[in-house]
Amino acid sequence: MHNNLYNISPIDGRYSKLTQELNNYFSESALIKYRIYIEIEYFIRLCKTRLPELKHISKKDLNLIKRIASEVSDEDIQRVKQIESITNHDVKAVEYFIKEKFEKINLNSEKEFIHFGLTSQDINNTASPLLFRDGLNNCLYPELKKLIKILFELSKKWKNISMLAHTHGQPASPTKLGKEINVFKVRIDEQLSQLIKIPHSAKFGGATGNLNAHYVSYPNKDWHKFSYKFLADIGLKRSYPTTQIEHYDNLASQLDAIKRINTILVDLCRDIWTYISMNYFSQKIKKNEVGSSAMPHKVNPIDFENAEGNLGVANAILSHLSDKLPISRLQRDLSDSTVMRNLGVPIAHSVIAYKAICKGLNKLIVNEKKISDELNENWVIISEAIQTILRREGIEKPYEKLKELTRNNNNIQETEIQVFIESLKISKKIKKELNKINPNNYTGKI
């Protein structure tokens, strides 16, 4: 049994339990399975076009052919890798593997229609967006939606907790804790909605994108229409025109969208970390957990620190992928293939981060007394409210009056505010209105 302690990447080592499901989409084994699927689906589609050489393929034959893709075993994967060790070409190894399977089901004479007219990138540039789509749908999106749900629930739970805001790190007009959490929920929601709308695009057009081999072999068939429909039927949007490879523009947009979501979550992690340091939150801990190896009293905000670190790694790789992939020399160079093999790495780091944030959020305990005490120690913050009402009433230089009062005294309390209001040459009605304002109720409408 393989020991994860010896893996170089923490994705497959320390965090392997958190990322195991991603193996179904971003591992070498998964890529081989998706390539086999594309080759088989393409062959079946050729049969359905009624090419003369494939007219005799029966329903029984088609069922046997489909099973090649649907029942890929570990032994099959190993066989593909054995063939690759000889061919030194990963896609050609898949082609030869399928041809071996055809021989076993007595379709030897038809096997040359496997990979017919295609180049490697017709397989890679359909397998990769397909596995990427499935990886997002089955792994990344569910974790992100769990996080959004937790934020939504916390925003409702804490909606009535007034708290001191801090702009530029200084006491500022009060807000509601639930609303501050909802800011992040809405931001992520909007970016996720945009991400989901970006199509998963694929290239399918032969050696240089023009289906040359197809048209020279069967000039009377509409191969472009064939390609559009083939990709649409497996859930992909065809990019056309292209060179030998997919131009990756939509993939770059998807990667950048994930990066934006991750950036928002870095913002969330840093805010929550800061609130914990301010004692606005404490954290639930398990009895035997250790916060610090040296200081027994400490409970470190490790979930948010872990998430921030993983989000940073994810975004660094996402940036490189989105910057690099749309660039290729002339009709094709191999650098995109090397980079695409890392497609699952930023997704894994993102998923690790999302799970850590969910864990951290579920451990938060609001220290309402601390929040309330700090709010009530900062009566200075209602100076904005007072000067705004005085502006409404046409009082001369209200901003300057409040500035003079507050700048010379950083510890203004309710009494000083009341004395100031009483000194104003305004009606009793307006004074009464001003005296109703306090740090707890000066929170706007949320």
C-alpha positions in Angstrom: 0.0 0.0 0.0 1.4 3.4 -1.0 2.3 5.7 2.0 1.1 9.3 1.4 4.0 10.5 3.7 6.3 10.0 0.7 4.4 12.1 -1.8 6.1 15.4 -2.9 2.9 17.4 -3.2 0.7 18.0 -0.1 -2.3 17.5 -2.4 -1.5 13.8 -2.6 0.1 13.7 0.8 -1.0 15.6 3.8 -4.3 16.7 2.2 -5.0 13.5 0.3 -8.2 12.8 2.2 -9.5 16.2 1.2 -8.7 15.8 -2.5 -9.3 12.2 -3.2 -12.4 12.7 -5.2 -10.5 14.9 -7.6 -8.5 11.9 -8.7 -11.6 10.9 -10.8 -11.1 14.0 -13.0 -7.5 15.3 -12.8 -5.2 12.3 -12.4 -3.3 10.6 -15.2 -5.7 7.7 -15.0 -8.7 10.0 -15.4 -7.2 11.7 -18.4 -6.6 8.3 -20.0 -10.2 7.3 -19.3 -11.5 10.5 -20.8 -9.4 10.1 -23.9 -10.7 6.5 -24.4 -14.2 7.9 -24.0 -13.7 10.5 -26.7 -12.1 8.1 -29.1 -15.0 5.6 -28.6 -17.7 8.3 -28.9 -16.1 9.6 -32.1 -16.0 6.1 -33.6 -19.6 5.5 -32.7 -20.5 8.8 -34.3 -18.7 7.8 -37.5 -20.8 4.7 -37.6 -23.9 6.8 -37.3 -22.9 8.9 -40.3 -23.3 5.8 -42.4 -19.8 5.7 -43.8 -19.8 2.8 -46.4 -17.0 1.0 -44.6 -18.9 1.1 -41.2 -22.5 0.4 -42.4 -22.3 -3.2 -41.2 -21.6 -2.4 -37.6 -24.5 -3.9 -35.6 -26.2 -2.7 -32.4 -24.4 -5.6 -30.7 -21.1 -4.4 -31.9 -21.9 -0.9 -30.7 -22.7 -2.1 -27.3 -19.4 -4.0 -27.1 -17.6 -0.9 -28.3 -19.3 1.3 -25.7 -18.2 -1.1 -23.0 -14.5 -0.4 -23.9 -15.0 3.2 -22.5 -17.5 2.4 -19.7 -15.6 -0.5 -18.2 -12.0 0.8 -18.1 -10.1 -1.1 -15.5 -6.8 -0.5 -13.7 -5.3 -3.2 -15.8 -6.4 -1.3 -18.9 -4.8 1.9 -17.7 -1.6 0.0 -17.0 -1.8 -1.4 -20.6 -2.1 2.0 -22.1 1.0 3.1 -20.1 2.9 0.0 -21.3 2.1 0.9 -24.9 3.1 4.5 -24.3 6.5 3.4 -23.0 7.1 2.0 -26.5 5.4 4.7 -28.6 6.6 7.6 -26.4 3.2 9.2 -27.3 0.3 9.3 -24.9 -2.6 9.7 -27.3 -1.2 7.2 -29.8 -1.0 4.7 -26.9 -4.7 5.1 -26.3 -5.4 4.5 -30.0 -3.4 1.3 -30.1 -5.0 0.2 -26.9 -8.5 0.5 -28.4 -7.3 -1.3 -31.5 -6.3 -4.2 -29.3 -9.8 -4.2 -27.8 -11.3 -4.2 -31.3 -9.3 -7.2 -32.2 -10.7 -9.0 -29.2 -14.3 -8.3 -30.3 -13.7 -9.3 -33.9 -13.7 -5.8 -35.4 -10.1 -6.0 -36.7 -11.0 -4.7 -40.2 -12.7 -1.6 -38.7 -10.0 -0.6 -36.3 -8.3 1.9 -38.6 -11.3 4.1 -38.2 -10.3 4.6 -34.6 -8.7 8.1 -34.5 -9.6 8.5 -38.2 -8.5 11.9 -39.6 -7.7 13.2 -36.1 -4.7 14.7 -34.5 -3.8 14.3 -30.8 -5.2 17.6 -29.8 -8.7 16.6 -31.1 -8.6 14.1 -28.3 -6.8 16.2 -25.7 -8.8 19.3 -26.3 -12.0 17.5 -25.9 -11.0 15.2 -23.0 -9.6 18.1 -20.9 -12.5 20.5 -21.0 -14.8 17.5 -20.4 -12.9 16.4 -17.3 -12.6 20.0 -16.2 -16.3 20.5 -16.5 -17.0 17.3 -14.5 -14.4 18.2 -11.9 -16.0 21.6 -11.3 -19.6 20.2 -11.3 -18.8 17.3 -8.9 -16.1 18.7 -6.7 -15.4 22.4 -6.7 -19.0 23.8 -7.1 -20.4 21.6 -4.3 -17.8 22.8 -1.9 -18.2 26.4 -2.9 -22.0 26.1 -2.5 -21.6 24.6 1.0 -19.4 27.7 1.9 -22.0 30.1 0.4 -24.8 28.3 2.4 -22.8 28.7 5.7 -22.2 32.4 5.0 -25.9 32.8 4.3 -26.9 31.1 7.5 -24.5 33.1 9.6 -25.6 36.4 8.0 -29.2 35.6 9.1 -28.1 34.4 12.6 -26.0 37.5 13.2 -28.2 40.1 11.4 -29.2 42.0 14.5 -25.8 42.3 16.1 -24.6 45.9 15.8 -20.9 46.4 15.6 -18.3 49.0 15.2 -17.0 49.3 11.7 -13.3 50.0 11.0 -12.4 52.0 7.9 -8.7 52.5 7.5 -8.4 50.6 10.8 -10.2 53.4 12.6 -13.6 53.4 14.4 -16.3 54.2 11.8 -20.0 54.3 11.4 -21.6 51.2 12.9 -22.8 48.3 10.8 -24.3 44.8 11.4 -22.2 41.7 11.8 -24.7 39.7 9.6 -24.5 42.3 6.9 -20.7 42.2 6.8 -20.9 38.4 6.3 -23.6 38.8 3.7 -21.2 41.0 1.7 -19.0 38.1 1.0 -21.9 35.7 0.3 -23.2 38.0 -2.4 -19.8 38.6 -3.9 -19.1 34.9 -4.2 -22.6 34.2 -5.5 -22.2 36.7 -8.3 -18.8 35.5 -9.4 -19.9 31.9 -9.3 -22.9 32.7 -11.5 -20.6 34.3 -14.0 -18.3 31.4 -14.0 -21.0 28.8 -14.6 -22.1 30.8 -17.7 -18.8 30.5 -19.4 -19.0 27.6 -21.9 -16.6 24.6 -21.8 -15.0 24.9 -25.2 -13.2 22.3 -27.3 -11.3 22.0 -30.5 -12.1 19.3 -33.0 -10.8 20.0 -36.5 -7.8 17.8 -37.5 -4.1 18.6 -37.8 -4.5 22.4 -38.4 -8.1 22.9 -37.6 -9.6 22.6 -41.1 -10.6 18.9 -41.1 -8.3 18.4 -44.1 -8.0 14.6 -43.8 -11.8 14.3 -43.4 -12.7 16.3 -46.5 -10.0 14.7 -48.7 -11.4 11.2 -47.7 -15.1 12.0 -47.8 -15.5 15.4 -49.6 -19.3 15.2 -49.8 -19.9 15.1 -46.1 -20.3 18.2 -44.0 -17.6 17.5 -41.4 -17.8 20.9 -39.8 -21.5 20.2 -39.0 -20.4 16.8 -37.8 -17.9 18.3 -35.4 -20.2 20.9 -34.0 -22.9 18.3 -33.3 -20.5 15.7 -31.9 -19.1 18.2 -29.3 -22.6 19.6 -28.5 -23.8 16.1 -27.8 -21.1 15.4 -25.2 -21.7 18.8 -23.6 -19.0 21.0 -25.1 -19.0 24.1 -27.4 -16.8 23.9 -30.5 -14.2 26.5 -31.0 -13.9 27.4 -34.7 -11.7 28.4 -36.4 -8.7 27.2 -34.6 -5.1 26.1 -35.3 -4.1 22.6 -34.3 -5.1 23.4 -30.7 -7.9 24.9 -28.7 -7.1 28.6 -28.2 -8.1 28.3 -24.5 -9.8 31.7 -24.3 -12.9 30.4 -22.5 -10.8 28.2 -20.3 -8.7 31.2 -19.4 -11.9 33.1 -18.5 -13.0 30.2 -16.3 -9.6 30.1 -14.5 -9.7 33.8 -14.0 -13.2 33.6 -12.6 -12.1 30.9 -10.1 -9.2 33.2 -9.2 -11.6 36.1 -8.5 -13.6 33.9 -6.2 -10.5 32.8 -4.4 -9.4 36.5 -4.0 -12.7 37.3 -2.4 -12.2 34.4 0.0 -8.7 35.6 0.8 -10.4 38.9 1.8 -12.9 36.9 3.9 -10.1 34.9 5.6 -8.2 38.1 6.5 -11.3 39.8 7.9 -12.3 36.8 10.0 -8.7 36.4 11.2 -8.7 40.1 12.2 -12.0 39.8 14.1 -10.6 36.8 16.0 -7.5 38.9 16.9 -9.9 41.7 18.1 -11.7 39.1 20.3 -15.0 39.6 18.3 -14.9 35.8 17.8 -13.7 32.9 19.8 -13.4 29.4 18.4 -14.8 26.0 19.4 -12.0 23.6 20.0 -11.8 19.9 20.6 -10.6 18.8 24.1 -7.2 17.5 23.1 -6.4 20.0 20.3 -3.2 22.1 20.8 -3.2 25.7 19.7 0.4 26.4 20.2 3.4 24.1 20.9 4.8 26.7 23.4 1.8 28.7 24.6 -1.0 26.7 26.2 -3.5 29.6 26.2 -3.5 30.1 22.4 -6.2 28.9 20.0 -4.8 30.0 16.6 -7.1 30.7 13.6 -5.4 28.0 11.6 -8.3 27.1 9.3 -8.4 30.7 7.9 -4.6 30.7 7.7 -4.5 27.3 6.0 -7.2 28.5 3.5 -5.4 31.8 2.8 -2.2 29.9 2.0 -3.9 27.4 -0.3 -5.8 30.1 -2.1 -2.5 31.9 -2.7 -0.9 28.8 -4.2 -4.1 28.2 -6.3 -4.2 31.7 -7.6 -0.5 31.7 -8.5 -1.0 28.6 -10.7 -4.4 29.9 -12.1 -2.7 33.1 -13.2 0.1 31.2 -15.0 -2.4 28.9 -16.7 -4.7 31.7 -17.8 -1.7 33.8 -19.0 0.1 30.9 -20.8 -2.5 28.8 -22.4 -4.0 31.3 -24.9 -0.5 31.8 -26.3 1.0 29.3 -28.9 3.7 29.6 -31.5 2.2 29.6 -35.0 -0.2 26.6 -35.4 1.1 24.8 -32.3 3.8 24.1 -29.9 3.9 21.6 -27.0 4.1 24.0 -24.1 0.3 24.0 -23.6 0.3 20.2 -23.1 2.8 20.4 -20.3 0.9 23.2 -18.6 -2.5 21.5 -19.0 -1.3 18.5 -17.0 -1.4 20.9 -14.0 -5.0 21.8 -14.5 -6.1 19.9 -11.4 -3.5 21.4 -9.1 -5.1 24.8 -8.5 -8.5 23.2 -8.3 -7.2 20.9 -5.5 -5.7 23.8 -3.6 -9.0 25.7 -4.0 -11.1 22.8 -2.7 -8.7 22.3 0.3 -9.2 26.0 1.1 -13.0 25.9 0.7 -13.2 23.0 3.1 -10.9 24.8 5.6 -13.0 28.0 5.5 -16.2 25.9 6.1 -14.5 24.2 9.0 -13.4 27.6 10.4 -16.7 29.3 10.0 -18.5 26.5 11.8 -16.1 26.9 14.8 -16.8 30.6 15.3 -18.5 31.9 18.5 -19.6 35.5 18.6 -18.4 37.5 21.6 -21.4 39.8 21.7 -20.2 41.5 25.0 -16.9 42.5 23.4 -18.6 43.8 20.3 -21.2 45.7 22.3 -18.6 47.2 24.8 -16.4 48.4 22.0 -19.3 50.0 20.2 -20.5 51.8 23.4 -17.0 53.0 24.1 -17.0 54.9 20.7 -19.8 57.5 20.9 -17.6 59.6 18.7 -18.9 57.6 15.7 -22.3 59.3 15.8 -20.8 62.6 15.0 -21.5 61.8 11.4 -25.1 61.5 12.1 -25.3 64.7 14.1 -23.6 66.8 11.6 -25.7 65.4 8.8 -28.9 66.3 10.5 -27.5 69.8 11.3 -26.8 70.2 7.6 -30.4 69.3 6.9 -31.5 72.0 9.3 -29.3 74.6 7.6 -27.0 75.1 10.6 -23.8 76.8 9.6 -20.6 74.7 9.5 -21.9 71.6 11.3 -19.0 69.5 10.1 -16.5 71.9 11.5 -18.4 72.1 14.9 -18.2 68.3 15.2 -14.6 68.2 14.1 -13.7 70.7 16.8 -15.6 68.6 19.4 -14.2 65.2 18.4 -10.7 65.8 17.2 -9.7 67.3 20.6 -11.1 64.4 22.6 -10.7 60.8 21.5 -12.7 59.5 24.4 -16.0 61.2 23.9 -18.9 59.5 25.7 -22.6 59.9 25.8 -22.5 62.8 28.3 -20.2 64.9 26.1 -22.5 64.3 23.2 -25.5 65.4 25.2 -23.8 68.5 26.4 -22.9 69.4 22.8 -26.4 68.9 21.6 -27.8 71.0 24.3 -25.5 73.8 23.4 -26.8 74.0 19.8 -29.2 76.8 18.8 -31.8 74.4 17.4 -35.4 73.5 18.4 -36.2 71.1 21.2 -37.7 68.8 18.5 -34.4 68.5 16.7 -32.5 68.1 20.0 -34.8 65.2 20.9 -34.2 63.7 17.5 -30.4 63.9 18.0 -30.5 62.5 21.5 -32.2 59.4 20.2 -29.1 58.5 18.2 -26.7 56.0 19.7 -23.9 53.7 18.5 -26.3 50.7 18.6 -29.1 52.1 16.4 -27.0 54.2 14.0 -26.7 51.4 11.5 -28.6 52.5 8.5 -31.1 50.2 6.9 -30.0 46.7 6.2 
